[in-house]
């Protein structure tokens, strides 16, 4: 596998008016503006018009660079191939995220459900961001386990047996099972499967 993806193509936009107003009014709401404010806004519009009729005409036709090659062995076990790629991306998203998608209350524990709001002005309840963090954490945990080829080993233990014990027929290749936790392994796998389900359910919410 070879994957090389360039940066997104970003149109040129001017922040002249926005930066001016935020600096002048210190991010506060303003009810009235003066003549200088209007002059700065008009200048901003002229600059943006120039951008749109010059460089942005070129950028609008430009595509994001992608060089992707998939080898046949990449799909022998595609879940294992993709997991080491997805995991660091999820971790980076958790670190750099600037927002949170809406999460169904049924997908989180009772203590995070609160009251889901979908107000016209974008209001959210006090548990909104905690729900999204929970979903991200469960995705990350699931892919961490998938990257561990031996996670099942946490739930059983074998020991070597001697020739006499081996004759009893309850050993395999000189090893005998001395302890296992089937219930724990089942619960572990169930949580992993739920993390992968959340990844699919909220795939379109994976943005920064």
C-alpha positions in Angstrom: 0.0 0.0 0.0 1.1 3.5 -0.8 -1.0 6.5 0.2 0.0 10.1 -0.3 -2.7 12.8 0.1 -1.9 16.5 -0.3 -3.5 19.3 1.6 -7.0 20.5 0.8 -7.3 23.2 -1.9 -8.3 26.4 0.0 -9.8 29.4 -1.8 -8.3 32.8 -0.9 -10.5 34.8 1.5 -9.9 38.1 3.1 -10.4 38.7 6.8 -9.7 42.4 6.7 -13.2 43.4 7.9 -13.6 40.6 10.3 -10.3 41.1 12.0 -10.8 44.8 12.2 -14.2 44.5 13.8 -13.1 41.9 16.3 -10.1 44.0 17.3 -12.1 47.3 17.5 -15.1 45.8 19.4 -13.2 43.1 21.3 -15.4 40.3 20.1 -18.5 42.0 21.6 -21.8 42.4 19.7 -22.1 45.8 18.2 -25.5 47.5 17.5 -24.1 50.3 15.4 -21.2 51.0 13.1 -19.5 54.2 12.0 -18.3 55.4 8.6 -14.9 53.9 9.0 -16.4 50.5 9.6 -18.4 50.8 6.4 -15.2 51.9 4.5 -13.3 48.8 5.8 -16.2 46.5 4.8 -16.3 48.0 1.3 -12.5 47.5 1.0 -12.9 43.9 2.2 -15.6 43.3 -0.5 -13.3 44.8 -3.2 -10.4 42.6 -2.2 -12.6 39.5 -2.1 -14.0 40.4 -5.6 -10.4 40.6 -6.8 -9.5 37.2 -5.3 -12.7 35.6 -6.8 -11.8 36.8 -10.3 -8.2 36.0 -10.3 -6.5 33.3 -8.1 -9.8 31.6 -7.0 -10.7 30.9 -10.6 -7.6 28.8 -10.7 -8.1 27.2 -7.3 -11.7 26.3 -8.1 -10.4 24.1 -10.9 -7.6 22.6 -8.9 -8.1 19.2 -7.2 -6.6 17.8 -4.1 -3.5 15.7 -4.9 -3.9 12.0 -4.2 -1.6 9.1 -4.9 -3.1 5.8 -3.7 -1.8 2.3 -4.6 -3.4 -0.8 -3.1 -1.6 -4.1 -3.3 -3.3 -7.4 -3.3 -2.0 -8.4 0.2 -3.5 -5.2 1.7 -7.0 -6.9 1.5 -6.0 -10.3 2.8 -7.0 -8.9 6.2 -8.3 -5.4 5.4 -9.4 -4.7 9.0 -5.9 -5.2 10.3 -4.4 -3.2 7.4 -6.6 -0.1 8.0 -6.6 -0.1 11.8 -3.0 1.2 12.2 -4.0 4.1 9.9 -7.3 4.9 11.4 -6.1 4.8 15.0 -3.6 7.7 14.9 -6.1 9.8 12.9 -8.7 9.3 15.6 -6.2 10.2 18.3 -5.2 13.4 16.4 -8.8 14.3 15.9 -9.5 13.9 19.6 -6.6 16.3 20.3 -7.3 19.0 17.7 -11.1 18.9 17.4 -13.0 22.3 17.5 -16.5 20.9 17.6 -18.6 17.9 18.3 -21.3 16.1 16.3 -24.7 15.2 17.7 -24.7 11.8 19.3 -27.8 9.6 19.8 -28.6 9.3 23.5 -28.9 5.5 23.1 -25.2 5.3 22.1 -23.9 6.6 25.5 -24.2 5.5 29.1 -27.2 6.9 31.1 -25.0 9.4 33.0 -24.2 11.2 29.7 -27.7 11.3 28.2 -29.0 14.5 29.7 -31.3 16.2 27.3 -30.4 16.3 23.6 -31.2 19.7 22.1 -31.6 20.7 18.5 -32.3 24.4 18.9 -32.7 26.7 15.9 -29.7 28.7 17.1 -27.4 25.6 17.6 -28.0 25.3 21.4 -26.6 22.1 23.0 -27.1 20.7 26.5 -24.3 20.4 29.1 -23.5 16.8 28.1 -23.2 17.4 24.4 -19.4 17.5 24.2 -19.0 14.8 26.8 -21.1 12.4 24.6 -18.9 13.0 21.6 -15.7 12.5 23.7 -17.1 9.2 24.9 -17.8 8.1 21.3 -14.3 9.0 20.2 -12.8 7.3 23.2 -14.7 4.1 22.4 -13.6 4.2 18.8 -10.0 4.7 19.8 -10.1 1.9 22.3 -11.6 -0.5 19.8 -8.9 0.2 17.2 -6.2 0.0 19.8 -7.4 -3.5 20.6 -7.6 -4.4 16.9 -4.0 -3.3 16.5 -3.1 -5.8 19.3 -2.9 -9.2 17.6 -2.8 -11.0 21.0 -5.6 -9.3 23.0 -7.3 -12.6 23.5 -4.2 -13.7 25.5 -5.5 -11.5 28.3 -8.2 -14.1 28.9 -6.5 -17.4 29.0 -3.2 -19.0 30.1 -1.4 -22.1 28.9 1.6 -23.9 30.5 4.0 -26.5 29.2 3.4 -30.1 30.2 5.8 -33.0 30.5 5.8 -36.2 28.5 3.6 -38.1 31.0 0.9 -35.3 31.1 1.0 -35.1 27.3 0.0 -38.7 27.1 -3.3 -38.0 28.8 -4.6 -36.3 25.7 -5.8 -33.0 27.2 -2.8 -31.0 25.9 -2.1 -29.5 22.5 1.5 -29.3 21.1 2.8 -29.7 24.6 0.6 -27.0 26.1 -2.3 -27.3 28.5 -5.0 -24.7 29.2 -4.9 -23.9 32.9 -7.1 -20.8 33.0 -9.6 -18.9 30.8 -12.2 -16.2 31.2 -14.7 -16.8 28.4 -17.1 -14.3 29.9 -14.5 -11.5 30.0 -13.4 -12.3 26.4 -17.0 -12.1 25.2 -17.5 -8.7 26.9 -14.2 -7.4 25.5 -15.2 -8.4 22.0 -18.6 -6.9 22.5 -17.1 -3.5 23.4 -14.8 -3.7 20.4 -17.6 -4.4 18.0 -19.6 -1.5 19.5 -16.6 0.8 18.9 -16.5 -0.3 15.3 -20.3 0.3 15.0 -19.9 3.8 16.4 -17.1 4.4 13.9 -19.6 3.6 11.1 -22.5 5.4 12.6 -20.6 8.7 13.1 -18.2 8.4 10.2 -19.5 11.6 8.7 -18.9 13.4 12.0 -15.2 12.8 11.9 -14.2 16.3 11.1 -12.1 19.0 12.9 
